[in-house]
Amino acid sequence: SEKISAIQIKEADKIVTPIRTNIEPVVAETTHLSNLFPTLVVLVLMFIALLVSSTLVVREKTNSAYFRNLISPTSDGMFLFGDFLTNFLVLFIQIGVIFGVAAIFFKEAIFSVLGPTALAVVIISTTFIMFGLFVGQLFKTEETSALAAVTFGSVLLFFSVTLLPLETLPETLRKIADFNPFVIGEYVL
């Protein structure tokens, strides 16, 4: 009883961890969201542009007003330009929302690069919308055009640095993958 009462430390917390340490990081804590942001933007641009533009073209071809459009004095290029503008406006609104949310997380950092980023987003959007319009022209039903657009987007995604480093690919595939619009868009952003 005397030996137990002679023990000065009786708290379990102090017995288990007798030495207290306080670790203070040398570098400020940061997230890797800024590294993933270009990939996420290009991913959204690619899949939405491919799916919406290909579906819109097929829907216009299968619409009952297609015959009236066909016999009107308006050229096919004008209809494709209208489809392009529609898709571009949809993407513009969606990217505006994404950049609005990004402005909350990145604060002033996103506003300093907004001009070059906006130009890059316009070029990337135009590229993927054109691919989607082409896919829509190739197929006759919405289902097959959507399947082709998703397949095309998945192939572009698979041969990018998002899933695998390009260095792991054979030399010939790596040279082809360097011209992948997804890879180029990600590097530009």
Z-matrix of the N, CA and C atoms (Angstrom, degrees):
N
C 1 1.446
C 2 1.534 1 110.00
N 3 1.363 2 116.30 1 -39.56
C 4 1.463 3 119.99 2 178.77
C 5 1.529 4 111.17 3 -66.30
N 6 1.352 5 116.96 4 -38.85
C 7 1.463 6 120.58 5 -179.44
C 8 1.528 7 110.90 6 -67.18
N 9 1.350 8 117.11 7 -38.22
C 10 1.466 9 120.07 8 179.92
C 11 1.524 10 109.71 9 -69.25
N 12 1.306 11 117.93 10 -40.62
C 13 1.466 12 119.48 11 179.93
C 14 1.528 13 111.91 12 -72.39
N 15 1.332 14 117.45 13 -17.96
C 16 1.461 15 120.92 14 178.76
C 17 1.534 16 111.77 15 -78.52
N 18 1.319 17 117.56 16 -16.60
C 19 1.475 18 120.39 17 178.54
C 20 1.522 19 108.65 18 -68.44
N 21 1.325 20 115.39 19 125.21
C 22 1.460 21 119.61 20 -177.28
C 23 1.536 22 112.65 21 -82.19
N 24 1.328 23 117.07 22 -35.65
C 25 1.463 24 120.58 23 -178.56
C 26 1.521 25 108.19 24 -95.78
N 27 1.324 26 116.69 25 114.92
C 28 1.461 27 120.63 26 -177.77
C 29 1.528 28 112.29 27 -119.55
N 30 1.332 29 117.31 28 -2.48
C 31 1.457 30 120.04 29 -179.27
C 32 1.527 31 109.44 30 -87.52
N 33 1.320 32 115.90 31 133.20
C 34 1.465 33 121.50 32 -176.21
C 35 1.532 34 111.43 33 -63.26
N 36 1.310 35 117.68 34 -36.24
C 37 1.455 36 121.60 35 -178.36
C 38 1.530 37 110.82 36 -62.68
N 39 1.293 38 117.68 37 -40.53
C 40 1.455 39 121.29 38 -179.29
C 41 1.522 40 112.00 39 -75.94
N 42 1.324 41 117.42 40 -27.73
C 43 1.469 42 120.64 41 177.73
C 44 1.531 43 109.55 42 -73.00
N 45 1.318 44 117.06 43 -41.96
C 46 1.466 45 121.11 44 -177.49
C 47 1.527 46 110.60 45 -69.43
N 48 1.311 47 117.89 46 -45.10
C 49 1.469 48 121.39 47 178.64
C 50 1.521 49 108.90 48 -122.47
N 51 1.328 50 116.15 49 87.05
C 52 1.463 51 119.11 50 -176.26
C 53 1.533 52 113.41 51 -71.79
N 54 1.340 53 116.82 52 -26.53
C 55 1.461 54 119.75 53 -178.84
C 56 1.530 55 108.06 54 -109.08
N 57 1.296 56 116.69 55 121.46
C 58 1.464 57 122.38 56 179.04
C 59 1.527 58 109.12 57 -91.27
N 60 1.320 59 115.80 58 133.22
C 61 1.459 60 120.26 59 176.27
C 62 1.520 61 108.92 60 -123.85
N 63 1.299 62 115.46 61 146.18
C 64 1.451 63 121.89 62 175.97
C 65 1.525 64 107.04 63 -124.81
N 66 1.334 65 117.01 64 112.36
C 67 1.458 66 121.73 65 -177.22
C 68 1.520 67 108.70 66 -95.76
N 69 1.309 68 114.75 67 122.48
C 70 1.455 69 120.93 68 177.09
C 71 1.519 70 107.94 69 -115.59
N 72 1.345 71 117.09 70 124.26
C 73 1.468 72 118.77 71 -178.47
C 74 1.524 73 111.81 72 -69.82
N 75 1.314 74 114.80 73 145.13
C 76 1.452 75 120.58 74 179.39
C 77 1.530 76 109.63 75 -77.58
N 78 1.336 77 115.99 76 -37.70
C 79 1.457 78 121.83 77 -179.42
C 80 1.518 79 108.25 78 -102.00
N 81 1.313 80 116.67 79 142.64
C 82 1.462 81 120.10 80 178.65
C 83 1.525 82 110.02 81 -65.12
N 84 1.315 83 116.22 82 146.37
C 85 1.453 84 121.06 83 -179.36
C 86 1.520 85 109.59 84 -68.25
N 87 1.326 86 114.86 85 132.56
C 88 1.461 87 120.18 86 178.24
C 89 1.516 88 108.42 87 -133.08
N 90 1.319 89 114.99 88 158.93
C 91 1.454 90 119.84 89 174.73
C 92 1.517 91 108.33 90 -101.09
N 93 1.302 92 116.01 91 164.23
C 94 1.457 93 121.68 92 177.78
C 95 1.526 94 110.70 93 -98.68
N 96 1.328 95 116.11 94 16.33
C 97 1.458 96 120.46 95 -179.81
C 98 1.521 97 111.23 96 -63.82
N 99 1.321 98 117.21 97 -33.59
C 100 1.460 99 119.64 98 179.24
C 101 1.523 100 111.44 99 -67.25
N 102 1.326 101 118.07 100 -27.08
C 103 1.460 102 120.92 101 176.22
C 104 1.521 103 111.35 102 -76.61
N 105 1.322 104 117.26 103 -33.03
C 106 1.458 105 121.60 104 -178.62
C 107 1.522 106 113.55 105 -86.69
N 108 1.316 107 117.30 106 -17.69
C 109 1.455 108 120.73 107 -174.34
C 110 1.532 109 113.28 108 -58.99
N 111 1.333 110 120.14 109 -47.28
C 112 1.473 111 118.58 110 177.95
C 113 1.529 112 112.86 111 -59.73
N 114 1.325 113 116.94 112 -38.30
C 115 1.459 114 120.37 113 178.98
C 116 1.518 115 110.56 114 -64.30
N 117 1.316 116 116.79 115 -43.67
C 118 1.458 117 120.26 116 180.00
C 119 1.526 118 111.82 117 -65.51
N 120 1.326 119 117.02 118 -39.56
C 121 1.462 120 120.43 119 179.55
C 122 1.524 121 110.49 120 -64.62
N 123 1.332 122 117.02 121 -46.92
C 124 1.467 123 120.22 122 -179.37
C 125 1.529 124 110.15 123 -66.53
N 126 1.319 125 117.83 124 -36.43
C 127 1.462 126 121.26 125 178.08
C 128 1.519 127 111.17 126 -62.49
N 129 1.327 128 116.74 127 -45.40
C 130 1.470 129 120.73 128 177.96
C 131 1.516 130 110.43 129 -64.60
N 132 1.328 131 116.38 130 -45.96
C 133 1.461 132 120.01 131 179.40
C 134 1.523 133 111.24 132 -58.98
N 135 1.326 134 116.36 133 -45.55
C 136 1.454 135 120.20 134 -175.55
C 137 1.523 136 111.88 135 -63.45
N 138 1.333 137 116.82 136 -54.90
C 139 1.460 138 118.15 137 -173.56
C 140 1.526 139 112.36 138 -69.70
N 141 1.305 140 117.74 139 -38.81
C 142 1.465 141 118.61 140 -179.83
C 143 1.520 142 110.42 141 -70.07
N 144 1.323 143 117.79 142 -42.02
C 145 1.460 144 119.90 143 179.07
C 146 1.519 145 110.99 144 -63.56
N 147 1.321 146 117.01 145 -44.25
C 148 1.465 147 119.62 146 -179.21
C 149 1.525 148 111.21 147 -64.93
N 150 1.313 149 116.83 148 -47.58
C 151 1.463 150 119.90 149 -175.60
C 152 1.523 151 112.79 150 -70.21
N 153 1.314 152 116.62 151 -47.89
C 154 1.465 153 119.43 152 -175.80
C 155 1.525 154 110.94 153 -67.72
N 156 1.327 155 117.58 154 -44.63
C 157 1.463 156 118.80 155 -176.74
C 158 1.525 157 112.16 156 -69.20
N 159 1.325 158 118.12 157 -39.91
C 160 1.467 159 118.80 158 178.81
C 161 1.525 160 110.97 159 -67.99
N 162 1.319 161 117.36 160 -39.68
C 163 1.462 162 120.61 161 178.67
C 164 1.523 163 111.46 162 -66.24
N 165 1.323 164 116.51 163 -39.08
C 166 1.461 165 120.13 164 -179.47
C 167 1.527 166 111.51 165 -65.07
N 168 1.318 167 116.76 166 -40.43
C 169 1.468 168 120.01 167 179.12
C 170 1.518 169 110.69 168 -65.45
N 171 1.336 170 116.88 169 -44.85
C 172 1.465 171 119.90 170 -179.54
C 173 1.521 172 110.38 171 -66.82
N 174 1.305 173 117.39 172 -40.19
C 175 1.460 174 120.37 173 178.94
C 176 1.524 175 111.14 174 -62.99
N 177 1.314 176 116.09 175 -37.73
C 178 1.462 177 119.02 176 178.04
C 179 1.528 178 111.04 177 -68.10
N 180 1.342 179 117.16 178 -36.89
C 181 1.464 180 120.24 179 178.74
C 182 1.524 181 112.14 180 -68.71
N 183 1.334 182 117.48 181 -32.94
C 184 1.467 183 120.63 182 -177.93
C 185 1.523 184 112.63 183 -92.08
N 186 1.317 185 117.56 184 -1.63
C 187 1.454 186 121.72 185 -179.63
C 188 1.533 187 109.85 186 -72.53
N 189 1.321 188 115.57 187 151.64
C 190 1.465 189 119.67 188 -179.97
C 191 1.525 190 111.49 189 -70.11
N 192 1.309 191 118.50 190 -18.80
C 193 1.461 192 121.48 191 178.37
C 194 1.528 193 112.13 192 -83.81
N 195 1.309 194 117.25 193 0.79
C 196 1.465 195 120.34 194 -177.77
C 197 1.530 196 111.36 195 -62.60
N 198 1.307 197 116.84 196 -39.83
C 199 1.464 198 120.02 197 179.83
C 200 1.524 199 110.49 198 -63.14
N 201 1.331 200 117.04 199 -41.94
C 202 1.472 201 119.70 200 177.74
C 203 1.523 202 110.68 201 -63.30
N 204 1.324 203 116.27 202 -39.04
C 205 1.459 204 119.52 203 177.26
C 206 1.520 205 111.13 204 -66.53
N 207 1.321 206 116.00 205 -34.21
C 208 1.452 207 121.27 206 -177.96
C 209 1.523 208 111.87 207 -67.83
N 210 1.328 209 117.36 208 -37.90
C 211 1.462 210 119.91 209 -177.73
C 212 1.519 211 112.92 210 -91.76
N 213 1.313 212 117.50 211 -2.08
C 214 1.470 213 120.33 212 177.48
C 215 1.529 214 109.09 213 -75.56
N 216 1.333 215 117.77 214 157.63
C 217 1.473 216 119.85 215 -178.83
C 218 1.531 217 113.63 216 -75.81
N 219 1.332 218 117.60 217 9.49
C 220 1.461 219 121.52 218 179.93
C 221 1.526 220 109.32 219 -84.45
N 222 1.313 221 116.74 220 137.85
C 223 1.467 222 120.59 221 -178.02
C 224 1.528 223 110.96 222 -75.98
N 225 1.334 224 115.38 223 159.61
C 226 1.471 225 120.62 224 177.02
C 227 1.526 226 111.09 225 -63.71
N 228 1.316 227 115.63 226 -32.16
C 229 1.460 228 119.62 227 178.66
C 230 1.515 229 112.37 228 -62.66
N 231 1.343 230 116.14 229 -34.25
C 232 1.462 231 119.50 230 178.73
C 233 1.530 232 110.62 231 -67.32
N 234 1.333 233 117.01 232 -38.90
C 235 1.463 234 119.96 233 177.29
C 236 1.525 235 110.96 234 -66.57
N 237 1.333 236 116.97 235 -40.78
C 238 1.463 237 119.60 236 177.18
C 239 1.527 238 110.90 237 -65.59
N 240 1.340 239 116.80 238 -36.89
C 241 1.457 240 119.62 239 177.33
C 242 1.526 241 110.67 240 -65.45
N 243 1.330 242 116.78 241 -38.40
C 244 1.466 243 120.41 242 175.86
C 245 1.521 244 111.64 243 -63.87
N 246 1.344 245 116.41 244 -41.35
C 247 1.465 246 120.18 245 175.68
C 248 1.521 247 110.83 246 -62.73
N 249 1.340 248 115.31 247 -41.22
C 250 1.460 249 119.62 248 179.19
C 251 1.529 250 110.82 249 -61.28
N 252 1.330 251 116.85 250 -47.11
C 253 1.463 252 119.99 251 -179.69
C 254 1.532 253 111.99 252 -62.99
N 255 1.328 254 116.46 253 -40.20
C 256 1.468 255 120.25 254 177.79
C 257 1.522 256 110.68 255 -60.23
N 258 1.323 257 115.70 256 -47.98
C 259 1.468 258 119.95 257 179.40
C 260 1.516 259 111.60 258 -64.50
N 261 1.326 260 115.71 259 -38.77
C 262 1.461 261 119.39 260 -179.72
C 263 1.531 262 111.22 261 -64.83
N 264 1.320 263 116.60 262 -39.83
C 265 1.469 264 119.57 263 178.27
C 266 1.530 265 111.33 264 -65.95
N 267 1.332 266 116.93 265 -40.57
C 268 1.465 267 120.25 266 177.62
C 269 1.532 268 110.00 267 -61.51
N 270 1.335 269 116.22 268 -46.51
C 271 1.465 270 119.45 269 178.58
C 272 1.519 271 111.74 270 -65.04
N 273 1.317 272 117.13 271 -38.10
C 274 1.465 273 121.00 272 179.43
C 275 1.526 274 110.80 273 -60.13
N 276 1.321 275 116.68 274 -43.29
C 277 1.469 276 120.54 275 179.13
C 278 1.531 277 110.45 276 -65.29
N 279 1.325 278 116.66 277 -44.08
C 280 1.463 279 119.45 278 -178.98
C 281 1.527 280 111.87 279 -66.71
N 282 1.302 281 117.01 280 -41.35
C 283 1.462 282 119.61 281 178.45
C 284 1.529 283 110.27 282 -68.78
N 285 1.329 284 116.71 283 -33.16
C 286 1.465 285 119.77 284 174.77
C 287 1.520 286 111.79 285 -60.46
N 288 1.322 287 116.14 286 -41.32
C 289 1.473 288 120.00 287 177.39
C 290 1.527 289 110.24 288 -65.72
N 291 1.322 290 116.77 289 -43.48
C 292 1.468 291 120.16 290 -179.41
C 293 1.529 292 110.68 291 -62.91
N 294 1.330 293 116.67 292 -43.86
C 295 1.460 294 119.15 293 179.53
C 296 1.524 295 111.77 294 -71.45
N 297 1.327 296 117.77 295 -28.13
C 298 1.464 297 120.46 296 174.31
C 299 1.514 298 111.28 297 -64.65
N 300 1.320 299 116.56 298 -42.99
C 301 1.463 300 120.56 299 176.65
C 302 1.523 301 110.07 300 -68.40
N 303 1.326 302 116.82 301 -39.16
C 304 1.466 303 120.33 302 179.51
C 305 1.528 304 110.97 303 -64.19
N 306 1.327 305 117.18 304 -32.95
C 307 1.464 306 119.96 305 178.76
C 308 1.518 307 111.17 306 -63.22
N 309 1.325 308 117.11 307 -30.14
C 310 1.466 309 120.55 308 177.49
C 311 1.528 310 110.27 309 -68.43
N 312 1.338 311 116.63 310 -41.98
C 313 1.462 312 120.23 311 -176.64
C 314 1.520 313 113.17 312 -80.98
N 315 1.334 314 116.99 313 -39.50
C 316 1.459 315 120.17 314 -174.90
C 317 1.519 316 113.53 315 -93.73
N 318 1.322 317 117.30 316 -6.16
C 319 1.471 318 123.58 317 178.68
C 320 1.527 319 110.78 318 56.12
N 321 1.319 320 117.35 319 -123.34
C 322 1.460 321 121.72 320 -174.72
C 323 1.521 322 112.87 321 -78.32
N 324 1.330 323 117.90 322 -16.43
C 325 1.465 324 120.48 323 -174.82
C 326 1.524 325 112.09 324 -62.47
N 327 1.297 326 117.90 325 -34.42
C 328 1.461 327 119.77 326 -177.99
C 329 1.524 328 111.75 327 -76.74
N 330 1.328 329 117.36 328 -29.13
C 331 1.459 330 119.89 329 -179.29
C 332 1.529 331 111.97 330 -73.18
N 333 1.316 332 117.07 331 -25.09
C 334 1.466 333 119.93 332 -179.61
C 335 1.523 334 112.23 333 -73.03
N 336 1.335 335 117.64 334 -22.49
C 337 1.467 336 121.18 335 -179.08
C 338 1.528 337 111.84 336 -116.68
N 339 1.316 338 116.56 337 19.46
C 340 1.461 339 119.80 338 -174.49
C 341 1.531 340 112.98 339 -66.72
N 342 1.319 341 118.69 340 -38.56
C 343 1.465 342 121.38 341 -179.34
C 344 1.515 343 113.07 342 -62.30
N 345 1.352 344 118.45 343 -57.96
C 346 1.465 345 119.38 344 178.33
C 347 1.533 346 112.96 345 -63.01
N 348 1.329 347 116.12 346 -33.85
C 349 1.458 348 119.59 347 178.97
C 350 1.521 349 110.69 348 -67.15
N 351 1.323 350 117.19 349 -40.87
C 352 1.462 351 120.69 350 179.23
C 353 1.523 352 110.49 351 -63.19
N 354 1.320 353 117.51 352 -40.96
C 355 1.459 354 120.85 353 177.80
C 356 1.528 355 110.76 354 -63.79
N 357 1.326 356 116.24 355 -43.29
C 358 1.466 357 120.23 356 178.62
C 359 1.524 358 111.03 357 -63.76
N 360 1.325 359 117.20 358 -41.25
C 361 1.468 360 120.95 359 179.78
C 362 1.528 361 110.62 360 -64.37
N 363 1.329 362 117.62 361 -37.93
C 364 1.466 363 120.85 362 177.99
C 365 1.528 364 110.33 363 -63.83
N 366 1.319 365 117.33 364 -44.62
C 367 1.465 366 120.90 365 -179.27
C 368 1.524 367 110.91 366 -66.94
N 369 1.335 368 117.06 367 -43.93
C 370 1.463 369 121.06 368 179.17
C 371 1.525 370 110.46 369 -63.83
N 372 1.320 371 116.81 370 -43.83
C 373 1.467 372 120.89 371 178.77
C 374 1.519 373 111.06 372 -61.31
N 375 1.320 374 116.62 373 -44.70
C 376 1.455 375 120.77 374 179.44
C 377 1.525 376 111.26 375 -59.86
N 378 1.319 377 116.55 376 -42.14
C 379 1.468 378 120.64 377 -179.99
C 380 1.519 379 110.95 378 -61.74
N 381 1.318 380 117.20 379 -50.07
C 382 1.464 381 119.31 380 -176.51
C 383 1.523 382 112.37 381 -72.06
N 384 1.325 383 118.13 382 -30.88
C 385 1.467 384 120.02 383 175.49
C 386 1.521 385 109.79 384 -65.66
N 387 1.331 386 116.73 385 -40.85
C 388 1.465 387 120.13 386 178.92
C 389 1.531 388 110.75 387 -63.86
N 390 1.327 389 116.85 388 -41.10
C 391 1.466 390 119.40 389 175.68
C 392 1.528 391 110.68 390 -61.53
N 393 1.324 392 116.79 391 -42.10
C 394 1.462 393 120.77 392 179.01
C 395 1.518 394 112.09 393 -64.91
N 396 1.323 395 117.51 394 -40.31
C 397 1.466 396 120.56 395 176.70
C 398 1.530 397 110.58 396 -63.14
N 399 1.321 398 116.30 397 -39.06
C 400 1.466 399 120.25 398 177.78
C 401 1.527 400 111.14 399 -64.73
N 402 1.325 401 116.52 400 -44.29
C 403 1.472 402 120.35 401 178.00
C 404 1.529 403 109.98 402 -62.04
N 405 1.316 404 117.31 403 -41.12
C 406 1.460 405 121.07 404 178.69
C 407 1.513 406 112.64 405 -63.44
N 408 1.339 407 117.33 406 -33.92
C 409 1.458 408 120.54 407 178.06
C 410 1.530 409 111.86 408 -71.80
N 411 1.330 410 117.12 409 -27.26
C 412 1.465 411 120.61 410 -176.92
C 413 1.527 412 113.69 411 -75.88
N 414 1.327 413 117.88 412 -30.93
C 415 1.455 414 120.84 413 -171.68
C 416 1.520 415 111.95 414 -111.93
N 417 1.330 416 114.99 415 158.58
C 418 1.470 417 120.14 416 -173.97
C 419 1.526 418 113.47 417 -101.80
N 420 1.322 419 118.75 418 -22.82
C 421 1.460 420 120.28 419 -178.66
C 422 1.522 421 109.81 420 -118.54
N 423 1.325 422 114.91 421 156.61
C 424 1.462 423 120.36 422 -179.87
C 425 1.525 424 111.69 423 -64.18
N 426 1.323 425 115.49 424 -36.88
C 427 1.468 426 119.58 425 -177.58
C 428 1.518 427 111.27 426 -64.36
N 429 1.334 428 116.43 427 -46.74
C 430 1.462 429 118.73 428 -178.51
C 431 1.522 430 111.51 429 -69.82
N 432 1.319 431 117.19 430 -35.31
C 433 1.469 432 118.26 431 178.01
C 434 1.527 433 110.77 432 -69.34
N 435 1.327 434 117.74 433 -37.89
C 436 1.468 435 120.22 434 177.18
C 437 1.530 436 110.45 435 -65.89
N 438 1.332 437 115.80 436 -41.26
C 439 1.465 438 119.75 437 178.07
C 440 1.524 439 110.75 438 -63.70
N 441 1.322 440 117.08 439 -42.73
C 442 1.463 441 120.46 440 178.52
C 443 1.525 442 111.13 441 -65.87
N 444 1.325 443 117.13 442 -39.64
C 445 1.467 444 120.32 443 179.63
C 446 1.521 445 111.17 444 -65.51
N 447 1.322 446 116.98 445 -43.36
C 448 1.472 447 120.17 446 178.60
C 449 1.525 448 110.47 447 -66.47
N 450 1.329 449 116.86 448 -40.25
C 451 1.462 450 120.15 449 178.23
C 452 1.525 451 110.68 450 -63.47
N 453 1.320 452 116.32 451 -45.40
C 454 1.463 453 120.64 452 179.14
C 455 1.529 454 110.50 453 -61.76
N 456 1.331 455 116.57 454 -45.13
C 457 1.458 456 120.37 455 177.94
C 458 1.517 457 112.56 456 -63.30
N 459 1.316 458 116.57 457 -38.40
C 460 1.471 459 120.47 458 179.30
C 461 1.522 460 111.63 459 -66.94
N 462 1.323 461 116.38 460 -38.76
C 463 1.472 462 119.46 461 177.11
C 464 1.524 463 110.00 462 -64.23
N 465 1.339 464 116.33 463 -43.75
C 466 1.468 465 119.32 464 177.57
C 467 1.526 466 110.98 465 -62.54
N 468 1.326 467 116.34 466 -39.27
C 469 1.468 468 120.42 467 178.94
C 470 1.522 469 111.30 468 -68.14
N 471 1.334 470 116.50 469 -39.44
C 472 1.467 471 119.99 470 -178.27
C 473 1.528 472 111.24 471 -64.85
N 474 1.334 473 116.88 472 -38.33
C 475 1.456 474 120.26 473 -179.96
C 476 1.526 475 110.78 474 -95.43
N 477 1.308 476 115.69 475 49.35
C 478 1.458 477 121.94 476 175.21
C 479 1.524 478 108.12 477 -133.54
N 480 1.316 479 115.84 478 174.25
C 481 1.465 480 120.24 479 -179.24
C 482 1.523 481 112.00 480 -78.73
N 483 1.331 482 117.81 481 -0.94
C 484 1.459 483 120.47 482 -178.92
C 485 1.517 484 111.30 483 -68.92
N 486 1.324 485 117.60 484 -42.05
C 487 1.459 486 120.52 485 -177.60
C 488 1.523 487 112.34 486 -97.93
N 489 1.311 488 116.95 487 -45.33
C 490 1.460 489 121.70 488 -178.32
C 491 1.524 490 109.25 489 -132.66
N 492 1.306 491 117.65 490 146.06
C 493 1.470 492 118.18 491 172.03
C 494 1.530 493 109.54 492 -65.10
N 495 1.310 494 116.19 493 138.49
C 496 1.464 495 119.45 494 -178.91
C 497 1.523 496 111.85 495 -65.27
N 498 1.321 497 117.34 496 -19.62
C 499 1.458 498 120.78 497 179.46
C 500 1.525 499 112.18 498 -67.40
N 501 1.334 500 117.69 499 -20.62
C 502 1.464 501 120.47 500 -179.63
C 503 1.528 502 112.52 501 -80.67
N 504 1.335 503 117.16 502 -12.70
C 505 1.459 504 121.04 503 -179.95
C 506 1.523 505 110.20 504 -79.25
N 507 1.325 506 116.29 505 154.83
C 508 1.473 507 117.96 506 172.14
C 509 1.531 508 110.60 507 -61.04
N 510 1.324 509 115.25 508 159.10
C 511 1.472 510 120.93 509 -173.01
C 512 1.526 511 112.73 510 -57.63
N 513 1.311 512 117.99 511 -42.61
C 514 1.476 513 120.00 512 -178.05
C 515 1.523 514 111.18 513 -67.91
N 516 1.327 515 117.07 514 -41.57
C 517 1.468 516 119.96 515 177.64
C 518 1.520 517 111.39 516 -67.24
N 519 1.308 518 116.73 517 -34.24
C 520 1.468 519 120.15 518 179.40
C 521 1.523 520 110.69 519 -66.49
N 522 1.327 521 116.81 520 -39.24
C 523 1.464 522 119.77 521 178.44
C 524 1.526 523 110.61 522 -65.99
N 525 1.331 524 117.10 523 -36.97
C 526 1.468 525 120.99 524 177.00
C 527 1.525 526 110.06 525 -70.19
N 528 1.327 527 116.88 526 -41.23
C 529 1.467 528 121.38 527 -177.90
C 530 1.528 529 111.83 528 -66.95
N 531 1.312 530 117.56 529 -22.73
C 532 1.467 531 119.73 530 176.95
C 533 1.525 532 111.85 531 -65.91
N 534 1.336 533 117.22 532 -22.10
C 535 1.464 534 121.63 533 177.85
C 536 1.526 535 112.58 534 -96.01
N 537 1.312 536 117.10 535 7.49
C 538 1.464 537 122.82 536 177.67
C 539 1.532 538 108.23 537 -64.89
N 540 1.347 539 118.34 538 125.74
C 541 1.469 540 119.24 539 -179.66
C 542 1.528 541 113.12 540 -60.29
N 543 1.329 542 117.01 541 -30.68
C 544 1.460 543 120.21 542 177.55
C 545 1.528 544 110.12 543 -65.20
N 546 1.326 545 116.80 544 -44.98
C 547 1.470 546 121.44 545 -179.84
C 548 1.522 547 110.31 546 -65.18
N 549 1.320 548 116.46 547 -44.75
C 550 1.466 549 120.37 548 -179.13
C 551 1.533 550 110.11 549 -63.44
N 552 1.343 551 116.14 550 -44.56
C 553 1.469 552 119.76 551 178.90
C 554 1.515 553 112.37 552 -62.31
N 555 1.317 554 115.78 553 -39.36
C 556 1.467 555 119.28 554 179.08
C 557 1.527 556 111.02 555 -66.50
N 558 1.326 557 116.82 556 -41.78
C 559 1.478 558 119.62 557 178.24
C 560 1.522 559 111.13 558 -64.83
N 561 1.328 560 116.20 559 -40.51
C 562 1.469 561 119.64 560 -178.41
C 563 1.523 562 110.47 561 -64.70
N 564 1.323 563 116.94 562 -43.94
C 565 1.467 564 119.61 563 179.16
C 566 1.520 565 111.13 564 -70.55
